[in-house]
Amino acid sequence: MLAIVLGSILIVIGLLYMLREALGRRRLSDPHRPDQAGSKPTLEPGRQGVAFLGLGKNWPGLAMMIAGAVLLIVGSYV
């Protein structure tokens, strides 16, 4: 039972770590400033690429989630 609890905690912490890495390091755009094309204001950051999904910044979160999944699998057989 302890392995299942620890596994689920590790998965949640890993997910929260990855969310913090994706959203915490850059500022969001100003909602009161319209886009250059004249569209409506948005909270989406300008020129956002998919670099925040890379393994370089997210490997600790992925490692915690994998370790949590292993603990959940082991805990289900014990």
C-alpha positions as CSV (number, residue, x, y, z in Angstrom):
1,M,0.0,0.0,0.0
2,L,2.9,2.3,0.8
3,A,4.3,1.9,-2.7
4,I,1.0,2.9,-4.3
5,V,0.7,6.0,-2.2
6,L,4.3,7.0,-2.9
7,G,3.9,6.3,-6.6
8,S,0.8,8.4,-6.9
9,I,2.6,11.3,-5.0
10,L,5.6,11.1,-7.3
11,I,3.4,11.2,-10.4
12,V,1.6,14.3,-9.1
13,I,4.8,16.0,-8.1
14,G,6.4,15.2,-11.4
15,L,3.4,16.7,-13.2
16,L,3.5,19.8,-11.1
17,Y,7.2,20.2,-11.7
18,M,6.7,20.0,-15.5
19,L,3.8,22.6,-15.3
20,R,6.1,24.9,-13.3
21,E,8.8,24.6,-15.9
22,A,6.5,25.2,-18.8
23,L,4.7,28.3,-17.3
24,G,7.0,29.7,-14.7
25,R,10.1,30.9,-16.6
26,R,8.5,33.3,-19.0
27,R,6.1,36.1,-18.6
28,L,2.6,36.0,-20.0
29,S,1.6,38.6,-22.5
30,D,-0.2,41.8,-21.5
31,P,-4.0,41.3,-22.1
32,H,-4.5,45.0,-22.7
33,R,-2.1,45.2,-25.6
34,P,-3.6,44.1,-29.0
35,D,-1.7,42.0,-31.5
36,Q,0.0,43.6,-34.5
37,A,-2.6,42.1,-36.8
38,G,-5.4,43.9,-35.1
39,S,-6.9,40.8,-33.5
40,K,-8.4,40.6,-30.0
41,P,-6.1,40.7,-26.9
42,T,-5.0,37.3,-25.6
43,L,-3.1,35.9,-22.7
44,E,-1.1,33.5,-24.9
45,P,2.6,34.5,-25.0
46,G,3.8,35.8,-28.3
47,R,6.1,33.7,-30.4
48,Q,5.7,30.6,-28.2
49,G,7.4,27.6,-29.6
50,V,7.5,24.0,-28.4
51,A,10.9,24.4,-26.8
52,F,9.2,24.2,-23.3
53,L,8.4,20.5,-24.1
54,G,12.0,19.5,-24.5
55,L,13.7,16.9,-22.3
56,G,16.4,19.4,-21.2
57,K,14.1,21.2,-18.7
58,N,11.6,18.4,-18.1
59,W,13.8,15.4,-17.3
60,P,13.4,15.6,-13.5
61,G,9.6,15.7,-13.8
62,L,9.6,12.8,-16.3
63,A,12.0,10.8,-14.0
64,M,9.6,11.3,-11.0
65,M,6.6,10.3,-13.1
66,I,8.4,7.1,-14.4
67,A,9.5,6.2,-10.8
68,G,5.9,6.8,-9.7
69,A,4.6,4.5,-12.4
70,V,7.1,1.8,-11.5
71,L,6.0,2.1,-7.9
72,L,2.3,1.8,-8.8
73,I,3.0,-1.3,-10.9
74,V,5.1,-2.9,-8.2
75,G,2.6,-2.0,-5.5
76,S,-0.2,-3.6,-7.5
77,Y,1.6,-7.0,-7.5
78,V,2.6,-7.0,-3.8
